[in-house]
Amino acid sequence: MRRTPCLRGLLGALATMAAAICLFPALLAGQSSGRDALSMFPADTQEFAYSNLAQLRSQPDYQVIQTRLLNSQLQGFTDFLRSLGVDPDKDVDEVTLGWHGSPIDPSAYYGLASGRFDPGKVHDFFVQQNLPWQQYGGYDLYAYGSGSGARDLYFAFLSYSTAAFGRLGDLKTLLDVRAGSKPALDSKADFVKYEGELEGISPQWGIATGAAAANHAAPWLAGGGNLPFDPQSLLAPIRAVLYRIDWDSGFTMHMSVVCDSVQSASMLSRLITAWQSVGQAPDPNMNPALTNFVQGLQVTSDGSRVELTGSAPMEIVGQILSGPVQINQKR
């Protein structure tokens, strides 16, 4: 089963978003990368994830957690940055990621990073090593990879404290938005409202709009057995998912599902409760860790929102992240 840094489904998101980053439970301010991203990410951004890496590094289980946070491309990218003299473990304090929300290509992320950078040193390295780079909109764009691959990452320094990255087309779009030639995400009133609601509440939080949030929810729900509701029709009223993650002897996820009406929220709450009931007689094809996780969810309705909280010990996080498919199947 594919893993992505985006929300793969309503219940699955409670587990999958642990792969984005982690936090410790403190109230913070000054999350400038998240605010800056609103004015630089394109208006068609559907998913948005903020991470305060400076706080993440203070976690006692940081080395263990780190192995769960990065996919192979991001791990290779961070290793590449170290070869350029940029140490993500010391020099990068905040990261904000965005996605267009396509289930066809969920790895097409782009983002902003804030910290301490030396653009001149990186430029000299690329020139001396004859590595691929190009100019666009007055910025130097550096390639991680051959520079010709459709999925190669590029990055550019906007200042000594800010860098942007993504696939070439996405990075150019970020620069166009920054220059004012394309609409920005802060033109979306709802997204601005959600960002304001989450900013400062924890070192890690995220937003997914309706289509992206509900895209993969049905497979997770159907994986639990026959339900008394049609998952597709019930997920249609979802407008957004807001989440935050707490790590402390395991992890705890808090999620707020924004529906189009109080009635829709009530029905969705009933659906999740039904999913939990089905989980009491586990499907042999289900991941047992996920079954236990879902059975333990706390589910409440608050107007047009459904609030969910789920916790699990650290040792089974990897099993939960593997999704609803049984992880110990014999082949």
C-alpha positions, 0 to 999 in steps of 0.5 A, spaced: 500 500 500 502 506 498 504 511 503 503 519 502 505 525 507 498 527 505 491 525 509 489 518 506 482 518 509 478 520 515 481 514 520 487 513 516 489 520 517 489 519 524 495 514 523 498 517 517 499 524 519 504 521 524 509 520 518 509 528 517 512 530 523 511 530 531 510 535 536 511 536 544 505 539 548 506 546 548 503 552 546 508 556 541 508 563 537 512 565 532 510 560 526 512 564 521 513 559 516 506 557 516 504 564 515 509 566 509 506 559 506 499 562 505 502 568 501 506 564 497 503 557 496 498 557 490 491 558 491 489 550 488 493 548 494 489 542 498 493 540 503 498 544 508 502 541 513 506 545 518 512 542 522 517 546 528 523 542 527 526 546 532 521 543 537 521 536 534 529 535 536 528 536 543 524 530 543 527 524 547 525 519 541 527 524 536 532 519 532 527 513 532 521 518 530 526 521 525 526 514 521 518 514 520 518 521 518 522 521 511 520 517 505 526 515 501 526 521 497 526 526 503 531 522 506 536 522 500 535 530 499 537 531 507 543 527 506 544 531 499 543 538 503 549 535 508 554 534 503 552 542 501 554 544 508 546 545 510 545 540 516 537 540 517 538 537 524 541 544 526 540 549 520 532 548 519 527 550 524 521 550 521 518 547 514 511 548 511 509 543 506 503 543 501 500 538 496 495 539 490 491 533 493 492 529 487 491 521 489 495 520 482 501 523 484 501 524 492 509 525 492 508 532 489 509 536 495 512 543 495 514 547 501 518 553 505 523 552 510 526 557 515 533 557 518 540 559 517 543 558 510 549 560 506 546 561 499 553 563 496 557 557 499 551 552 495 552 556 489 560 555 489 559 548 490 554 547 484 559 551 480 565 547 482 562 540 481 558 542 475 551 540 478 545 542 474 542 549 476 538 554 472 535 561 473 528 563 474 525 570 476 532 572 479 533 566 483 538 560 482 534 554 482 538 548 484 537 540 482 537 534 487 538 529 481 539 529 474 535 536 473 532 532 467 527 527 471 520 529 472 520 528 479 527 531 481 527 536 487 529 543 486 530 548 491 532 556 491 534 561 497 529 566 497 534 569 503 539 567 508 533 565 512 528 562 507 528 557 502 523 554 497 523 547 494 519 542 490 519 539 483 521 544 478 514 546 475 512 547 482 518 551 485 517 556 479 509 556 481 511 558 488 516 564 485 510 566 480 506 567 486 511 570 490 512 575 485 504 576 484 503 574 478 499 568 480 494 567 486 496 565 493 493 561 498 491 567 502 486 568 497 482 563 500 478 565 506 477 558 509 484 556 509 486 563 512 481 562 517 483 555 519 491 557 519 489 562 524 485 557 528 491 552 528 497 557 528 501 557 535 497 551 538 502 546 537 509 545 533 505 541 528 499 541 525 495 541 518 490 542 514 486 538 508 480 541 504 474 536 503 476 533 496 483 531 499 481 529 506 475 525 504 479 522 497 481 515 501 476 515 506 472 510 503 477 504 503 479 505 510 472 504 512 470 499 508 476 495 510 472 494 517 466 490 514 459 492 512 457 498 514 449 501 515 451 507 511 454 508 504 461 511 506 462 515 499 455 519 500 457 520 507 464 523 506 461 528 501 459 533 506 466 534 508 469 540 507 476 540 511 480 536 516 484 540 521 489 536 525 495 536 530 499 531 533 502 530 540 508 525 542 509 523 549 510 515 550 507 514 544 503 519 540 496 522 540 492 525 534 487 530 535 483 531 529 477 536 527 473 534 521 469 540 518 462 538 515 457 542 511 452 542 516 450 539 523 446 534 520 452 531 516 457 531 522 452 527 526 451 522 521 459 522 520 460 521 527 455 515 527 459 512 521 465 512 525 462 509 531 459 503 527 466 502 524 468 501 531 463 496 532 465 492 526 472 492 529 470 488 535 470 482 531 476 484 527 477 482 519 482 477 518 485 482 513 485 488 517 492 490 521 490 489 528 494 495 530 489 499 526 483 495 529 485 497 536 487 504 534 480 505 531 476 502 537 480 506 542 478 513 538 474 518 542 469 521 538 464 527 539 460 532 535 461 539 536 456 543 531 458 542 524 464 538 526 466 531 528 472 531 533 477 525 534 482 523 538 486 517 538 492 514 542 497 509 541 504 506 544 510 508 540 512 501 538 506 500 534 506 506 530 509 503 524 504 498 524 498 503 524 502 507 519 502 501 514 494 502 513 488 497 514 491 491 510 494 486 515 501 487 515 503 480 517 500 476 511 503 470 509 505 470 501 
